[in-house]
Amino acid sequence: MFLNIIFFATLYPVLFIICIVFALQNSYKDGMLFAVNMKREWVEDENVKAIQKRFKKEMIWYSLILAIIPLAVFLFHTFPYR
């Protein structure tokens, strides 16, 4: 039980930091997008915009999954294993 509380309390701040870092990678800043040097014309390409859109959508799903797992473990730790 104590280990579940530690896991529960420490994972959410880390998840929050990861979401912020990845969200910042999705924006064009100082000539970089996704930590790749790109010209402004390249960023405006439809293929790049589609990649950005897919990245944002996947990040939302992964964040939700990573947020649900520790909550489920914390709430359902008392279920019998047999």
C-alpha positions in Angstrom: 0.0 0.0 0.0 2.8 2.4 0.9 4.6 1.7 -2.3 1.5 2.4 -4.3 1.1 5.8 -2.6 4.7 6.7 -3.4 4.2 5.6 -7.0 1.0 7.5 -7.3 2.4 10.7 -5.8 5.6 10.8 -7.8 4.4 9.8 -11.3 2.0 12.7 -11.8 4.5 15.5 -11.5 6.8 13.6 -13.8 4.0 13.1 -16.3 3.2 16.8 -16.1 6.8 17.7 -16.9 7.0 15.2 -19.8 3.8 16.7 -21.3 5.1 20.2 -21.1 8.5 19.3 -22.7 6.8 17.4 -25.5 4.3 20.2 -26.1 7.1 22.7 -26.4 8.8 20.5 -29.0 5.6 20.7 -31.2 6.0 24.4 -31.7 8.3 26.2 -34.1 10.8 28.2 -32.2 14.2 29.6 -33.1 14.2 27.7 -36.4 13.6 24.4 -34.7 10.6 22.0 -34.8 10.8 18.6 -33.0 14.5 19.4 -32.2 15.2 19.6 -36.0 16.5 22.7 -37.7 13.9 23.7 -40.3 13.3 26.6 -42.6 10.0 28.5 -42.1 8.8 27.3 -45.5 9.2 23.7 -44.6 7.1 24.1 -41.4 4.3 25.5 -43.5 4.2 22.4 -45.7 1.1 20.2 -45.4 3.1 17.1 -44.6 4.8 18.7 -41.6 1.5 20.1 -40.4 0.0 16.6 -40.6 2.9 15.3 -38.6 2.4 18.0 -36.0 -1.4 17.2 -35.8 -0.7 13.5 -35.4 1.9 14.1 -32.8 -0.4 16.3 -30.7 -3.2 13.7 -31.0 -0.9 10.8 -29.9 0.5 12.9 -27.0 -3.0 13.4 -25.7 -3.7 9.7 -25.8 -0.4 8.7 -24.3 -0.8 11.2 -21.5 -4.3 9.9 -20.7 -3.1 6.3 -20.7 -0.1 7.2 -18.4 -2.5 9.1 -16.1 -5.0 6.3 -15.9 -2.6 3.5 -15.1 -1.3 4.7 -11.7 -4.8 5.7 -10.7 -6.1 2.2 -11.6 -3.3 0.5 -9.7 -3.8 2.7 -6.7 -7.6 2.2 -6.6 -7.7 -1.5 -7.4 -4.7 -2.8 -5.4 -7.0 -4.6 -3.0 -8.5 -6.9 -5.6 -7.7 -10.6 -4.9 -5.1 -12.0 -7.2 -6.5 -15.6 -7.1 
